[in-house]
Amino acid sequence: MARIIAEGKTFEVDEGTNLREALLAQDIDLYNAGAKIFNCHGHGICGTCLVQVEGSVSVPTAAETRPTLLHPHVNDNKRRLACQTKVLGDLLVTKFDGYFGDGDEFVWTPGGLLAAQR
């Protein structure tokens, strides 16, 4: 089992679990703004489930590494598409602002929502 800490919640999942599915199963607010409605539902083509991960995860998939116009975020090995990431061990997960989660300001951290978000 792997432990995930995100948005102030701590929970366990089986190793190999899809990170997007794990976060959504815990009612964690994965999408920003309009992406809550308009996203690809885990197919790896919209880029809106971008999160920062610290811990053991799978290597980036082709969907994450091939350059497309739909993925404006920079290649940052700590920021990953949750829908393309498999949990391999304990993780800390952080969500940033911006439509895709590619901004510089925290939306939530492993410890929880920021005071301005509550």
Backbone torsions as a table, in degrees:
resi	resn	phi	psi	omega
1	MET	NA	147.0	177.8
2	ALA	-117.8	143.3	179.4
3	ARG	-100.8	132.4	176.7
4	ILE	-116.3	134.7	173.7
5	ILE	-120.1	118.9	-177.8
6	ALA	-154.5	138.4	176.9
7	GLU	50.7	36.7	177.4
8	GLY	80.4	6.2	179.5
9	LYS	-112.7	144.2	175.4
10	THR	-122.3	127.9	-179.2
11	PHE	-152.1	164.0	-178.6
12	GLU	-114.0	146.4	176.3
13	VAL	-136.9	161.9	173.6
14	ASP	-70.1	144.1	174.4
15	GLU	-61.4	139.5	-176.9
16	GLY	96.1	-5.2	178.5
17	THR	-67.4	142.3	175.7
18	ASN	-69.4	129.7	-175.6
19	LEU	-64.5	-41.8	178.9
20	ARG	-58.3	-48.5	-179.2
21	GLU	-62.6	-38.9	179.7
22	ALA	-64.6	-44.3	-179.1
23	LEU	-66.6	-45.9	-179.5
24	LEU	-64.8	-35.1	178.6
25	ALA	-63.2	-23.4	179.0
26	GLN	-97.0	11.1	-177.8
27	ASP	57.9	36.3	176.3
28	ILE	-85.4	133.0	-175.0
29	ASP	-75.5	88.9	-172.8
30	LEU	-80.6	-27.5	-172.8
31	TYR	-108.8	143.7	177.8
32	ASN	-99.1	148.2	170.5
33	ALA	46.3	-132.4	-177.2
34	GLY	-65.5	-15.7	179.1
35	ALA	-66.1	-16.6	176.8
36	LYS	-63.9	-27.8	179.7
37	ILE	-103.9	-45.5	-176.1
38	PHE	-102.2	90.5	174.6
39	ASN	-143.3	169.4	-173.7
40	CYS	-87.9	4.9	176.8
41	HIS	59.2	36.7	172.3
42	GLY	92.2	17.4	-179.3
43	HIS	-93.1	-1.8	174.8
44	GLY	78.1	20.4	-177.5
45	ILE	-113.4	-14.5	-176.8
46	CYS	-98.9	-31.3	178.6
47	GLY	81.8	10.3	-174.4
48	THR	-85.6	-7.4	-179.8
49	CYS	-98.8	26.6	-178.5
50	LEU	-66.0	127.3	177.4
51	VAL	-137.9	158.6	172.8
52	GLN	-91.0	131.3	178.7
53	VAL	-120.4	139.3	174.0
54	GLU	-127.9	113.2	-178.2
55	GLY	143.6	-159.8	-173.6
56	SER	-95.7	113.6	179.2
57	VAL	-135.9	168.4	178.3
58	SER	-65.8	162.6	175.9
59	VAL	-70.5	153.8	-179.8
60	PRO	-58.7	141.0	178.2
61	THR	-84.0	171.5	176.4
62	ALA	-59.7	-35.6	179.2
63	ALA	-61.5	-29.9	179.3
64	GLU	-85.3	-31.7	-171.8
65	THR	-94.2	-24.5	-179.8
66	ARG	-75.6	135.2	-179.3
67	PRO	-73.5	132.0	175.0
68	THR	-139.7	162.6	177.6
69	LEU	-70.9	-18.7	-177.4
70	LEU	-86.1	-4.7	-179.6
71	HIS	-119.9	81.9	-175.7
72	PRO	-75.9	-8.0	-177.1
73	HIS	-74.7	153.8	-178.7
74	VAL	-75.8	154.7	175.4
75	ASN	-71.8	102.3	-179.6
76	ASP	-124.1	114.6	-173.3
77	ASN	-64.7	-11.2	175.1
78	LYS	-90.0	-21.7	178.5
79	ARG	-98.4	127.9	-174.4
80	ARG	-134.9	155.2	171.0
81	LEU	-76.4	119.1	-177.9
82	ALA	-59.0	-33.8	-177.3
83	CYS	-69.8	-17.9	-177.9
84	GLN	-108.9	6.4	-173.6
85	THR	-110.1	128.5	175.3
86	LYS	-100.1	135.5	178.7
87	VAL	-79.0	123.2	179.8
88	LEU	-113.2	-9.7	180.0
89	GLY	-171.2	-168.4	-178.2
90	ASP	-61.1	142.2	-176.6
91	LEU	-137.3	147.0	164.4
92	LEU	-111.4	130.9	-176.5
93	VAL	-123.4	135.9	-179.6
94	THR	-129.4	140.9	176.8
95	LYS	-113.5	134.6	178.6
96	PHE	-106.9	168.0	179.5
97	ASP	-76.0	-177.0	-176.0
98	GLY	92.7	151.2	-177.4
99	TYR	-52.7	-42.1	-177.0
100	PHE	-92.2	-7.3	-173.0
101	GLY	84.9	22.9	-176.1
102	ASP	-101.6	10.4	-178.5
103	GLY	-78.8	-169.6	-177.2
104	ASP	-108.4	-13.0	-177.7
105	GLU	-98.6	140.8	178.1
106	PHE	-69.4	138.6	165.8
107	VAL	-94.8	-49.4	170.9
108	TRP	-148.3	156.5	-179.3
109	THR	-119.6	176.7	175.4
110	PRO	-55.7	-34.2	-178.2
111	GLY	-75.0	-17.3	178.5
112	GLY	141.6	-172.4	178.1
113	LEU	-70.0	149.7	174.3
114	LEU	-72.9	154.8	-176.9
115	ALA	-54.4	-38.1	-179.0
116	ALA	-67.5	-20.7	-177.8
117	GLN	-89.1	-15.2	-174.4
118	ARG	-77.9	NA	NA
